[in-house]
């Protein structure tokens, strides 16, 4: 008999395997978050927000946000320097260093930020504090780019005023 956590990992693994054919290489361009403490130092040095995509394997809406919005930001030289973009897999037992140097997991970070569904795009400063409201869900597809740009500009503006 599987406990709830093992059952959740099993279901996520099944969903990931099923989605592999439809969505190859979901993490191709967005680095998985591994060291938020280092990302925080980089954020403070560059005065750039940290943009976190909370994602689930096999989530088609996560893939749209990833492929249509965040990946192009990473590849576009005109967008360079606007944000540090990382991904956290909700429910994954992947190890990560937190903002204060603590060892934790992607699942624990998602739980600490009350992320229960995906996609969620969060905007944090170098200490892991919110600098803009998160984008939860896919919202209206036709306007998602505008919502993302507005939240990113809010985050950048708040960082600029923090001195």
C-alpha positions as CSV (number, residue, x, y, z in Angstrom):
1,X,0.0,0.0,0.0
2,X,1.5,3.4,-1.0
3,X,1.3,6.4,1.2
4,X,0.0,9.7,-0.1
5,X,3.4,11.1,-1.0
6,X,4.5,7.9,-2.8
7,X,1.2,7.8,-4.7
8,X,1.6,11.5,-5.7
9,X,5.1,10.8,-7.0
10,X,3.9,7.8,-8.9
11,X,1.0,9.8,-10.5
12,X,3.4,12.6,-11.5
13,X,5.8,10.1,-13.0
14,X,3.0,8.5,-15.0
15,X,1.8,11.9,-16.2
16,X,5.3,12.8,-17.1
17,X,5.9,9.6,-19.1
18,X,2.5,10.0,-20.9
19,X,3.3,13.7,-21.7
20,X,6.8,12.9,-23.0
21,X,5.5,12.0,-26.4
22,X,3.3,15.2,-26.7
23,X,5.8,17.6,-25.1
24,X,9.5,16.6,-25.7
25,X,12.2,18.1,-23.5
26,X,10.0,20.3,-21.2
27,X,13.0,21.8,-19.4
28,X,15.0,22.4,-22.5
29,X,15.6,26.1,-22.0
30,X,14.5,27.0,-18.4
31,X,17.1,25.9,-15.9
32,X,15.7,24.0,-12.9
33,X,16.2,25.9,-9.6
34,X,19.1,24.2,-7.7
35,X,20.6,27.1,-5.6
36,X,18.2,29.9,-4.7
37,X,20.9,31.4,-2.5
38,X,23.2,31.9,-5.4
39,X,20.3,33.1,-7.6
40,X,19.5,35.6,-4.8
41,X,23.1,37.0,-4.8
42,X,22.9,37.3,-8.6
43,X,19.5,39.0,-8.4
44,X,20.9,41.6,-5.9
45,X,24.1,42.2,-7.9
46,X,22.1,42.7,-11.2
47,X,19.0,44.2,-9.6
48,X,16.9,41.7,-11.5
49,X,13.9,39.8,-10.2
50,X,13.9,36.0,-10.0
51,X,11.1,34.6,-12.1
52,X,10.1,31.1,-11.0
53,X,7.8,28.9,-13.1
54,X,6.1,26.4,-10.8
55,X,5.4,23.5,-13.1
56,X,4.0,20.0,-13.2
57,X,5.2,17.3,-15.6
58,X,2.7,16.8,-18.3
59,X,0.9,20.1,-17.6
60,X,-0.1,21.4,-21.1
61,X,-0.6,25.0,-19.7
62,X,2.8,24.9,-18.1
63,X,4.2,23.9,-21.5
64,X,2.5,26.8,-23.2
65,X,3.9,29.3,-20.6
66,X,7.3,27.7,-20.9
67,X,7.5,27.4,-24.7
68,X,5.6,30.5,-25.7
69,X,6.6,33.0,-23.1
70,X,9.6,32.1,-20.9
71,X,11.8,30.3,-23.3
72,X,11.7,33.1,-25.8
73,X,12.7,35.6,-23.1
74,X,15.7,33.5,-22.3
75,X,16.8,33.3,-26.0
76,X,16.1,37.0,-27.0
77,X,19.1,39.2,-26.5
78,X,16.8,42.2,-26.2
79,X,15.2,40.5,-23.1
80,X,18.6,39.7,-21.5
81,X,19.0,41.3,-18.2
82,X,15.3,41.6,-17.4
83,X,15.1,38.6,-15.1
84,X,16.7,35.4,-13.7
85,X,14.4,32.6,-14.8
86,X,14.2,29.3,-13.1
87,X,11.7,26.4,-12.8
88,X,10.5,24.5,-9.8
89,X,8.7,21.2,-10.3
90,X,5.8,21.1,-7.9
91,X,5.7,17.7,-6.1
92,X,9.2,16.7,-7.1
93,X,11.7,15.5,-4.5
94,X,14.5,17.3,-6.3
95,X,17.1,18.8,-3.9
96,X,17.6,22.6,-3.8
97,X,19.4,25.1,-1.7
98,X,17.0,27.7,-0.3
99,X,17.6,31.5,-0.1
100,X,19.1,31.2,3.4
101,X,21.4,28.3,2.4
102,X,19.1,25.6,3.8
103,X,18.8,22.2,2.0
104,X,15.2,21.6,0.9
105,X,13.3,20.2,-2.1
106,X,11.2,21.6,-5.0
107,X,8.1,20.1,-3.3
108,X,8.9,21.9,0.0
109,X,9.4,25.3,-1.7
110,X,6.1,24.9,-3.6
111,X,4.3,24.0,-0.3
112,X,5.9,26.9,1.5
113,X,4.6,29.3,-1.1
114,X,1.2,27.6,-1.1
115,X,1.5,26.5,-4.7
116,X,-1.2,23.8,-5.2
117,X,-1.7,24.0,-8.9
118,X,0.3,24.8,-12.0
119,X,1.4,26.8,-13.8
120,X,2.3,29.6,-11.4
121,X,4.8,32.2,-12.3
122,X,6.2,34.0,-9.2
123,X,8.4,37.1,-9.0
124,X,10.9,37.3,-6.1
125,X,13.7,39.5,-5.0
126,X,17.1,38.2,-4.0
127,X,15.8,37.3,-0.5
128,X,12.9,35.3,-1.9
129,X,10.3,37.9,-1.1
130,X,7.5,38.7,-3.6
131,X,8.0,41.8,-5.8
132,X,4.9,41.3,-7.9
133,X,1.7,39.3,-7.8
134,X,2.1,35.8,-9.1
135,X,0.5,34.7,-12.4
136,X,-1.7,31.7,-11.5
137,X,-3.0,29.5,-14.2
138,X,-2.9,30.3,-17.8
139,X,-5.3,33.2,-17.6
140,X,-6.5,34.4,-21.0
141,X,-4.1,33.1,-23.6
142,X,-4.4,36.1,-25.8
143,X,-3.4,38.4,-23.0
144,X,-0.8,36.3,-21.1
145,X,2.2,38.0,-22.6
146,X,0.8,41.4,-21.5
147,X,0.2,40.0,-18.0
148,X,3.7,38.6,-17.8
149,X,5.3,41.9,-19.1
150,X,3.2,43.9,-16.6
151,X,4.2,41.7,-13.6
152,X,7.8,41.7,-14.7
153,X,7.9,45.5,-15.0
154,X,6.2,45.8,-11.5
155,X,8.9,43.5,-10.1
156,X,11.8,45.4,-11.7
157,X,10.3,48.7,-10.6
158,X,10.0,47.5,-7.0
159,X,13.6,46.3,-7.0
160,X,14.8,49.6,-8.3
161,X,13.1,51.5,-5.5
162,X,14.5,49.3,-2.8
163,X,17.9,50.9,-3.1
